[in-house]
């Protein structure tokens, strides 16, 4: 039988020089750093961005490969993307993004140039699965995983793409996105997932996902990690870097299986393009990572801020404390009116909402007594509607959360021509304002009202409500 030959790439002792070549080709736009060592080998990362644009206006896209040391097509793809950016083809992308490339975090295994060393380092540890939900495993036997975690913690990326593949020149792996042999690791925005697939298809390549996606396992059959709220991230071997990034920072992450570098670059470039446009249902350009709590769908808690940096801080704070935040609705919903209730303090929640399902009239009365603020106008707003109840998800923890970086409460109105008449949060009537008011976004026949609450106006219990005009629809049996 014929024997495979190792796929050609940059030799391990030339990786640093190869990356520094990007600095020479695109001066000022590229910074190459040594972020750690693997059994004496330097671990190099390259950071691309346009220095003329302040970093607080940018999101971060991190692209990594070679955790296991011999998936060379993944490494080659990351190097190819670096060549693309260094050639100036992605200048528009770098105005809105910090792009972090980590082509080979496990150089010791790569230096062996043998598949016999795949999935282990010098200590016999598989660096790929050397993670828990809380970070790299300790013990000093997984320097690559520690370096990768440090890079994730430093940049707290909005998206992390994990490039996998093959070791041989004439070897094939079925190109896929979000699935692989050991882990199901998918973008939590299915629309972007489909678009990445389509980018490959449009370029004339074949990628695969659907059949495997139909059989994704749960994270934990006993729901011991149900707070992760991510049943599409599961592995029998252990957690991985994207799992940690998602759990810690609400990073949108996915694995790619790569056979041919030319195909995978099409997907990666499209992924970067997604980060500089205004995506569906979003107010600002960037990846759609801002929704952190949404048990009901039409009401959600979102990151606050007008810059990418502000929204990152808010997103991470709210995501980290999501188990301590109660989010509810005024139920049943009626056309022309929508309301949400947010509780950050379990004591306040028990005092105001009590059993997590109570008449809104009573809730508002107790809220006024508890907070000492005058809710006369808000109560009149509710009194003009049908009778409703506060239905709220209970707090998982027994201590209070906070929103030191602000929060945004989204009310989704299911009419294409919905026009807000009055928007209130607690005792205040709001005007359109991105920092202390509301913003409107329209998408797919929905009108989204985002109630933006700055840190200094956060309350233990918040009620956001909107009355709106719309063209009425008729209810009842349809005849033809």
C-alpha positions in Angstrom: 0.0 0.0 0.0 1.1 3.6 -0.6 2.3 5.7 2.3 1.2 9.2 3.0 3.7 12.1 2.9 3.5 14.8 5.4 1.7 17.9 4.1 4.1 20.8 3.4 4.1 23.8 5.7 6.5 26.2 7.4 9.1 24.3 9.5 8.7 24.7 13.2 11.9 26.7 13.6 10.8 29.1 10.9 7.3 30.0 12.2 8.5 33.1 14.0 10.3 34.4 11.0 7.4 33.7 8.8 5.0 35.7 11.0 7.6 38.5 11.3 7.5 38.7 7.5 3.9 40.0 7.9 5.2 42.8 10.0 7.6 43.8 7.3 5.0 43.5 4.6 2.3 45.5 6.5 4.2 47.7 8.9 2.1 49.1 11.8 -0.8 46.7 11.1 0.8 43.6 12.5 2.4 42.7 15.9 4.0 39.3 16.4 4.4 38.1 20.0 5.8 35.1 21.8 2.9 34.1 24.2 4.5 31.0 25.7 6.7 28.0 25.3 6.1 24.4 24.5 9.0 22.2 25.5 11.5 24.8 24.5 9.7 26.0 21.4 8.3 29.5 21.2 4.5 29.8 20.7 3.9 32.7 18.3 0.8 34.8 17.8 0.1 37.6 15.3 -2.3 40.5 16.0 -3.6 42.4 13.0 -5.5 45.7 13.2 -5.6 49.2 11.7 -3.8 51.4 14.2 -5.6 54.5 13.0 -8.9 53.3 14.5 -9.2 53.2 18.3 -9.4 49.7 19.7 -12.5 50.5 21.7 -14.4 50.7 18.4 -13.3 47.2 17.4 -14.4 43.6 18.2 -12.0 40.7 18.3 -11.8 37.7 16.0 -9.5 34.9 17.2 -8.5 32.1 14.9 -6.4 29.2 16.2 -5.1 25.8 14.9 -2.8 22.9 15.8 -3.8 22.2 19.4 -3.1 18.6 18.7 0.1 19.3 16.8 -0.3 17.5 13.5 -3.5 18.9 11.9 -1.4 20.8 9.4 -4.1 21.9 7.0 -5.6 23.9 9.8 -2.3 25.6 10.5 -1.7 26.3 6.8 -5.2 27.9 6.6 -4.3 30.3 9.5 -1.0 31.1 7.8 -2.9 31.7 4.5 -5.3 34.1 6.2 -2.3 36.0 7.6 -0.9 36.2 4.0 -4.3 37.6 2.9 -4.3 40.3 5.5 -0.7 41.2 5.1 -1.3 41.6 1.4 -3.7 44.4 2.1 -6.8 42.5 1.0 -8.5 42.8 4.3 -7.8 46.5 5.2 -11.5 47.3 5.5 -11.9 44.4 7.9 -9.0 45.6 10.1 -10.7 49.0 10.6 -13.4 47.2 12.6 -11.6 44.2 14.0 -8.6 43.1 16.0 -7.7 39.7 14.3 -5.6 37.4 16.5 -4.0 34.5 14.7 -2.4 31.5 16.5 -1.2 29.1 13.9 0.7 26.6 16.0 0.3 26.6 19.8 1.7 23.1 20.1 5.0 23.3 18.3 6.6 20.4 20.1 4.2 17.9 18.5 4.4 19.6 15.1 8.2 19.4 15.2 7.9 15.6 15.3 6.3 15.6 11.8 4.6 12.3 12.6 1.0 11.4 13.1 2.1 9.1 15.9 2.5 12.2 18.1 -0.9 13.7 17.4 -3.1 14.3 20.5 -0.1 14.4 22.9 2.7 16.7 23.9 6.0 15.8 25.5 4.2 15.0 28.8 1.8 12.7 27.0 -1.1 15.2 27.4 -3.6 16.0 24.7 -3.5 19.8 24.8 -6.7 20.1 22.7 -8.9 18.8 25.5 -6.8 20.1 28.4 -9.6 22.5 29.4 -12.5 22.7 31.8 -15.3 25.2 31.6 -13.2 27.4 33.9 -9.9 27.3 31.9 -6.8 25.2 31.2 -6.2 22.3 33.6 -3.5 23.0 36.1 -0.4 20.9 36.8 2.2 22.3 34.5 1.8 19.6 31.9 -0.1 21.5 29.3 1.8 24.8 28.5 0.0 25.2 25.2 -3.4 25.2 26.8 -2.3 27.7 29.4 -0.9 30.0 26.7 -4.2 29.7 24.7 -6.3 30.5 27.8 -4.1 33.6 28.5 -4.6 34.8 25.0 -8.4 34.3 25.3 -8.4 36.1 28.6 -6.4 39.0 27.2 -8.6 39.6 24.2 -12.0 38.2 25.3 -12.9 37.6 21.6 -16.4 38.0 20.1 -15.7 35.0 17.8 -13.2 32.1 18.0 -12.7 29.8 15.1 -10.9 26.6 15.8 -9.2 25.2 12.6 -8.7 21.4 12.4 -7.7 19.1 9.5 -5.2 16.6 8.3 -1.5 15.9 8.4 -0.8 14.3 5.0 -0.3 15.9 1.6 -2.7 13.6 -0.1 -5.2 13.1 2.7 -8.9 14.2 2.8 -11.2 15.1 5.6 -14.7 16.0 4.8 -14.8 19.8 5.1 -17.3 20.7 7.8 -18.3 23.5 10.2 -19.5 23.0 13.7 -19.0 19.3 13.9 -16.1 16.8 14.1 -15.2 13.4 15.4 -14.9 14.4 19.0 -16.8 17.6 19.6 -19.9 19.4 18.5 -18.9 23.1 18.6 -21.2 25.4 16.7 -21.8 29.1 16.2 -24.8 29.8 18.4 -26.1 32.1 15.6 -27.4 29.6 13.0 -27.8 32.3 10.4 -24.1 33.0 10.4 -23.4 29.3 10.5 -25.4 28.8 7.3 -23.7 31.8 5.7 -20.2 30.4 6.3 -21.3 27.2 4.7 -22.7 29.2 1.8 -19.4 31.1 1.3 -17.7 27.8 0.6 -20.5 26.6 -1.7 -20.4 29.9 -3.6 -16.7 29.5 -4.2 -17.3 26.0 -5.7 -16.3 23.9 -2.7 -18.2 21.2 -0.7 -18.7 21.6 3.0 -20.8 19.4 5.3 -22.8 19.9 8.5 -26.5 19.1 8.4 -26.7 15.3 9.1 -24.4 15.4 12.1 -26.1 18.5 13.4 -29.4 16.7 13.6 -27.9 14.3 16.2 -26.1 16.7 18.5 -25.8 15.3 22.1 -26.7 17.1 25.2 -24.0 18.7 27.3 -24.9 16.5 30.3 -27.8 14.0 30.4 -28.3 14.7 34.2 -28.3 18.5 33.6 -25.5 18.9 36.1 -24.0 21.7 33.9 -27.4 23.1 32.7 -26.2 26.6 33.6 -24.0 26.4 30.5 -27.2 26.6 28.5 -25.3 25.2 25.5 -26.3 21.7 24.6 -24.5 21.9 21.3 -21.1 21.9 23.0 -20.3 18.4 24.2 -17.3 16.1 24.1 -16.6 12.7 25.7 -12.9 13.6 26.0 -13.0 16.9 27.8 -13.6 20.6 27.4 -11.8 22.6 24.7 -10.6 26.2 24.3 -13.8 27.4 22.4 -15.9 25.8 25.2 -14.0 27.9 27.8 -14.3 31.0 25.7 -18.1 30.6 25.3 -18.6 29.7 29.0 -16.5 32.6 30.3 -17.0 35.4 27.8 -20.1 34.4 25.7 -17.7 34.1 22.7 -19.3 32.8 19.5 -17.2 29.8 18.6 -17.0 27.0 16.0 -14.8 24.2 14.9 -13.8 23.8 11.2 -12.6 20.6 9.6 -10.3 21.5 6.7 -9.1 19.4 3.8 -8.0 22.2 1.4 -6.6 25.5 2.6 -8.0 27.4 -0.4 -11.6 26.4 0.6 -11.2 27.2 4.3 -9.8 30.7 3.6 -13.1 31.5 1.9 -14.9 30.6 5.1 -12.6 32.6 7.3 -12.7 35.7 5.2 -16.5 35.6 5.2 -16.4 35.1 9.0 -14.3 38.3 9.3 -16.7 40.2 7.0 -19.5 39.3 9.4 -17.7 41.2 12.1 -17.7 44.6 10.4 -21.3 44.7 9.2 -24.5 45.3 11.1 -26.0 41.9 11.4 -29.7 41.1 11.6 -31.5 42.3 14.7 -28.4 44.2 15.8 -28.0 48.0 16.4 -24.3 48.3 15.8 -21.8 46.7 13.4 -20.2 43.5 14.8 -20.8 39.9 15.7 -24.3 39.2 17.2 -23.1 38.3 20.7 -25.0 40.9 22.7 -28.0 38.8 23.9 -27.2 37.2 27.2 -30.5 36.3 28.8 -33.7 35.4 26.8 -35.9 32.7 28.3 -38.9 34.0 26.4 -37.5 35.0 23.1 -39.4 38.2 22.5 -37.9 39.8 25.7 -34.2 39.7 26.3 -31.4 41.2 28.3 -28.6 42.6 26.2 -25.2 44.2 26.5 -25.2 48.0 27.0 -23.0 50.6 25.3 -22.3 52.5 22.1 -18.8 51.2 21.5 -17.6 47.7 21.0 -15.5 48.0 24.2 -18.4 49.1 26.3 -20.6 46.3 25.0 -17.9 43.7 25.6 -17.6 44.8 29.3 -21.4 44.7 29.7 -21.8 41.5 27.9 -19.3 39.6 30.0 -20.6 41.1 33.2 -24.2 40.1 32.5 -23.2 36.7 31.1 -21.1 35.9 34.1 -24.0 36.8 36.4 -26.9 35.4 34.2 -27.8 32.9 36.9 -28.4 35.7 39.4 -30.6 37.7 37.1 -34.4 37.3 36.9 -36.0 38.2 33.6 -39.8 38.1 33.1 -42.7 39.4 31.0 -46.1 40.8 31.6 -48.3 37.8 30.7 -50.5 37.2 28.7 -49.1 39.3 25.9 -51.5 41.6 24.0 -51.1 43.6 20.8 -50.2 47.3 21.3 -48.3 46.7 24.6 -45.2 44.9 25.8 -43.4 44.8 29.1 -40.5 43.1 30.8 -39.3 42.9 34.4 -35.7 42.5 35.5 -34.6 41.6 39.0 -31.0 41.8 40.0 -31.5 41.2 43.7 -33.2 38.0 45.0 -34.3 39.8 48.1 -36.0 42.5 46.0 -37.4 39.8 43.7 -39.0 37.9 46.6 -40.4 41.1 48.1 -41.8 42.5 44.8 -42.7 39.5 42.6 -42.9 36.9 45.5 -43.8 33.6 43.8 -42.5 34.5 40.3 -46.0 34.7 39.0 -48.2 37.5 40.4 -50.6 40.1 39.2 -48.8 43.1 37.8 -51.0 45.5 39.7 -49.8 43.9 43.0 -46.2 43.8 41.7 -46.1 47.5 40.9 -47.7 48.4 44.2 -45.1 46.3 46.1 -42.3 47.7 43.9 -43.3 51.3 44.7 -43.3 50.5 48.4 -40.0 48.6 48.3 -38.1 51.1 46.2 -39.7 54.4 47.4 -40.0 55.7 43.9 -43.3 57.1 42.5 -44.6 54.7 39.9 -47.9 56.5 39.3 -47.4 57.0 35.6 -46.1 53.4 35.0 -49.1 52.0 37.0 -51.5 54.1 34.9 -49.9 52.7 31.8 -50.6 49.1 33.0 -54.1 50.0 34.3 -55.0 51.0 30.7 -54.2 47.4 29.5 -55.8 44.0 30.0 -55.1 42.3 33.3 -51.6 40.8 33.3 -49.3 38.9 35.5 -45.5 39.1 36.1 -44.1 35.8 34.9 -40.4 35.6 35.7 -37.7 33.0 35.7 -36.4 32.4 39.3 -32.9 33.3 40.5 -30.6 30.3 40.6 -28.4 31.8 43.3 -29.1 33.4 46.7 -27.0 36.6 46.3 -27.5 39.8 44.3 -26.2 40.6 40.9 -25.2 44.0 39.6 -24.9 45.7 36.3 -21.9 48.0 36.8 -21.6 48.4 33.0 -25.3 49.0 32.3 -27.9 46.9 30.6 -30.3 46.9 27.7 -33.7 45.4 27.9 -35.1 44.4 24.5 -38.9 44.3 23.8 -39.7 42.7 20.4 -42.9 43.9 18.8 -44.4 41.4 16.3 -45.8 43.9 13.8 -43.8 45.3 10.8 -45.4 48.8 11.2 -45.3 48.9 15.0 -44.6 52.5 16.2 -43.9 53.2 19.8 -46.2 55.7 21.5 -44.7 55.7 25.0 -41.7 53.9 26.4 -41.1 53.8 30.1 -38.6 52.3 32.5 -39.8 52.4 36.1 -40.8 56.1 36.8 -39.2 57.6 33.7 -40.6 58.2 30.3 -37.9 57.7 27.7 -36.9 59.4 24.4 -34.8 57.9 21.7 -31.3 57.9 23.0 -28.6 55.2 22.7 -27.2 55.8 26.2 -30.2 56.7 28.3 -33.3 56.1 26.3 -34.5 53.7 23.7 -33.3 52.7 20.2 -35.4 51.1 17.4 -34.3 48.3 15.1 -36.4 46.6 12.4 -35.8 43.2 11.0 -38.0 40.5 9.4 -41.3 42.2 10.2 -40.3 42.7 13.8 -39.7 46.1 15.5 -37.2 45.9 18.4 -37.3 48.4 21.2 -34.0 48.5 23.1 -34.4 50.2 26.5 -30.8 51.4 27.3 -30.2 51.8 31.0 -26.8 53.4 32.1 -25.0 52.0 35.2 -26.0 55.0 37.4 -29.7 54.3 36.8 -29.8 50.5 37.4 -32.3 49.5 40.0 -32.8 46.2 42.0 -36.1 45.7 40.1 -36.7 47.3 36.7 -39.9 47.3 34.6 -39.6 48.4 31.0 -42.8 48.9 29.0 -43.9 50.2 25.7 -47.3 51.1 24.2 -47.4 51.1 20.4 -49.6 51.7 17.4 -49.8 49.1 14.6 -52.1 47.8 11.9 -54.4 45.3 13.6 -54.6 41.7 12.4 -57.7 39.6 12.6 -57.8 36.5 14.8 -60.0 33.4 14.0 -60.4 30.6 11.6 -59.2 31.4 8.1 -61.6 30.5 5.2 -60.6 30.3 1.6 
